[in-house]
C-alpha cells in the first residue's frame, strides 16, 4: 500500500513539473494568457500588451521592466515561466499546446 501511495505522489509531482515548465511567450501571448502568470493580473497583462504594441517586441525577459508596475523582482519571480522566443506553451484556457493537441486527437 505504501508503494502505491509513493507512486501516486511521484506521478502528481511529475505532472506538476511538466505544467511548471510551460513557458508563455510574452511577445505573442494574449491578455488572458499573460494574466495567468503569477504576479501578473489583468491590469499588468494589459500593460504588457500596450508596451509591446507601442514599442515593439521584448528582446529579453528583462525587457518586461519597460512595463509600468513590473520591476526586476517581478521579472525574477516569473523568469522561468516566460520566454521571448517561439510559441506560448500555454493557451488562453491554461492548457499547454500538447494538451490541446491531445484533446483534439481524442475528438
C-alpha positions in Angstrom: 0.0 0.0 0.0 2.8 2.4 0.8 4.4 1.8 -2.6 1.1 2.7 -4.3 0.9 5.9 -2.4 4.5 6.8 -3.3 3.8 6.0 -6.9 0.7 8.3 -6.9 2.7 11.1 -5.3 5.5 10.8 -7.8 3.1 10.9 -10.7 1.4 14.0 -9.4 4.8 15.7 -8.9 5.9 14.8 -12.4 2.6 16.2 -13.9 3.1 19.4 -11.9 6.6 19.9 -13.0 5.5 19.5 -16.7 3.0 22.3 -16.2 5.5 24.4 -14.5 7.9 24.1 -17.5 5.3 25.5 -19.9 6.7 28.9 -20.9 4.5 31.8 -22.0 5.8 33.9 -24.9 5.5 37.5 -23.8 5.7 38.7 -27.4 2.7 36.7 -28.7 0.5 35.8 -25.7 -2.9 37.4 -25.3 -4.0 39.2 -22.1 -5.8 36.2 -20.7 -2.8 34.0 -21.0 -0.5 36.6 -19.5 -2.9 37.2 -16.6 -2.5 33.6 -15.6 1.2 34.2 -14.7 1.9 34.7 -11.0 2.2 38.4 -10.0 0.6 39.4 -13.3 -3.1 40.2 -13.2 -5.4 41.6 -15.7 -4.1 45.2 -15.4 -0.4 44.2 -15.8 -1.2 41.8 -18.7 -3.0 44.7 -20.5 0.1 46.9 -19.8 2.4 44.3 -21.2 0.4 44.2 -24.5 0.2 48.0 -24.6 4.0 48.3 -24.2 4.6 45.6 -26.8 2.3 47.3 -29.3 3.7 50.8 -28.6 7.5 50.0 -28.5 7.9 46.6 -30.3 8.6 43.1 -29.1 10.6 42.4 -26.0 14.1 41.3 -26.9 14.7 39.6 -23.5 12.6 38.7 -20.5 14.4 41.5 -18.6 12.7 44.0 -21.0 9.5 43.4 -19.1 10.8 46.1 -16.8 9.8 48.5 -19.6 6.2 47.9 -18.4 4.9 50.3 -15.7 4.4 48.3 -12.5 6.8 45.5 -13.3 10.1 45.7 -11.7 13.2 43.4 -11.6 11.8 41.5 -8.6 8.7 40.5 -10.5 10.7 39.6 -13.6 13.0 37.4 -11.4 9.9 35.7 -9.9 8.4 34.8 -13.3 11.6 34.4 -15.4 11.3 30.6 -15.6 7.7 30.8 -16.8 8.1 33.3 -19.7 10.1 33.5 -22.9 10.5 35.8 -25.9 11.0 33.0 -28.4 8.7 30.5 -30.0 5.0 29.9 -29.4 3.4 30.2 -26.0 3.3 26.8 -24.4 0.1 27.7 -22.6 -3.1 28.7 -24.4 -5.7 31.1 -23.0 -7.5 28.3 -21.3 -4.5 27.3 -19.3 -3.7 24.2 -21.3 -0.4 23.6 -22.9 -0.2 23.2 -26.7 0.5 19.5 -26.2 -2.7 19.1 -24.1 -4.7 21.0 -26.7 -3.4 18.7 -29.5 -4.1 15.6 -27.4 -7.6 16.8 -26.7 -8.2 17.4 -30.5 -7.0 13.9 -31.3 -9.4 12.5 -28.8 -12.4 14.2 -30.5 
